[in-house]
Amino acid sequence: ERAPTLQRSTAHPQEADDFYALLSKIVQNTKHRDELWIVGDFNAKVSSSTPGVAGPVGCFSKHTLTNANGSRLIELCEDNRLVLTNTLFKHRMQHRSNWFSDGLTHADGKPVRNMIDFVIVRRSSMTSVLNARSYGGFVTRSDHHPVI
């Protein structure tokens, strides 16, 4: 399965609901003693949390607003005690961005860059995560930078 784009989710919300229901079922069927790592392109923008407030999103997201896919992802994480690890560590903005538009620009002429790919783990596994961010410099056929 792959997460639907925001455009697809808006046009066909049931597809997005089905995707997150399936992912939630997989998470819930994974034994709690087993390590669980969910890594991928969720086409989801999430805004940073307030410092000191425990939740699935850390203080270092790239975005100030959460889109509909982001709300679904946050709900999945809240329901299953999961954390979006690459929002927990303070990095330069270029290392928070993991999707880069080919040709789209903001009004100021800067390219559109988003944080839509995530490394997700159980809250109880956070001691295993020392860092998470995107890395550029790889030659790929993708408009995404790997998040490690």
N, C-alpha and C positions, 0 to 999 in steps of 0.2 A: 504494500500500500504506500501511497505517497500523499502527503498533506496537500489539500487543494490550495490553489492560489487564492488571494483575497477576492479577485474578480470572480472566480469560479464559486467560492463560498457564498458570495453575495447573490449570485444568480441561482445557485442550487444549495441552499443552506442545509438540506438533508444530507448531502454528500459529506459536508464538513462534520455534521453531527455524527454520522456513521463512522467516519474516520476516527474521531476522538473516542467514541464508544468502544470501537474495536481496540484501540490503543489502551484504553482504561482496563478493558477486560484482560488484555495480555499482562499488564502491570499487576493486576489483582491476582492473576493466576501464577505469578512468579513468587516462589517462596521468599519470605522475608529474610532468611539467612543467606540467600544467594545475592551476589552483587548484581545490580541492575544499572545499566548504562543505556540511555536512549540518545542517539546522536543523529542529527539530520536537519534538513531544511523544512521548517514548519510554516514558512511564509507568514510569520507572526511577528508583529511589532509589540513590544511590551515597554511600558514606562518604568523608570526607576522607582524603587520603593522609598519610603521615608526612612532616614537613618534611625536605627534602633527598633524598627518594626520587623518582627520575624515573619517571613512569608516566602513564597517560591521565587520571588524576584529580588535581586540585590539592589544596591544603590548605584550601580554602574552600568545601566543600560544606555544605549545610544539615544533612545527616544524619549520624548516628553508626553506622548500620547500612546494609548494602547488601541490597536485596531481589533476588529471582530475576531480574527484568528488568534490574536494575542489573548483576548478574553477567554477563548476556548482553551488555549494552552494553560493559562493561569488556573482555570477551573480544574483541569486535569491534574495539575501539580498540587493544588490545594486538597483535592479529594484523595490523593494518593501519597501525600507527604513527600513530594518531589521538589527539587531545587534546580533552577536554571543557572548552572555553574558559571557560565561566562558573563553573568551580570553581577557576580560577587567580587570581582577583582578589579582594582583601579588600573586602567591602562589608557594610553593615548587613544584618541578617538579613532585613528586609523586601525588600531588593533581591536576595537569593538565592532567595527563595520566588517561584515563578511560577505555582503553582496554588493556588487558595483555595477551600476547601469552602463549599458553600452550606448551612449549618446544622449540620454536624458540629463538635463541640468536644472538646477534651481534658478530662481530669478537672478541671483548674484553670479551666475555662470559656473558655479561649482558643481561637479558631478553628483548625481543622486547615489547615496551609499546608505545601506540599511543593515541592521542587525536582525536577521530572520532565521539564522541557523543556530542551534543550541546543543549543548552537551548537558544532559539532564540525568541526575542521580537521586537516589533516596536521600532524604535529609540525614538519616543515620549513617550514610557513607561519606559524608562531607570530610571526614578526617583523611580520606584517601585522595582527596582532590587538593593539590597544592597550587594549581593555576589553571586558567582556561582563557584562551583568547584566539583571535584569528591571526593567521600568518600569511603574508604575501610573499612574492618572489618565486612561486612555483609556476612552472609552465604547464598549463592545463587547457582544456577546451571548455572550461566553465567560467561563468561570471561570478562564481563564489570563491572565496578564499577558505582554506581548511580551518576548522576550529579544533584546537587541540588543548 
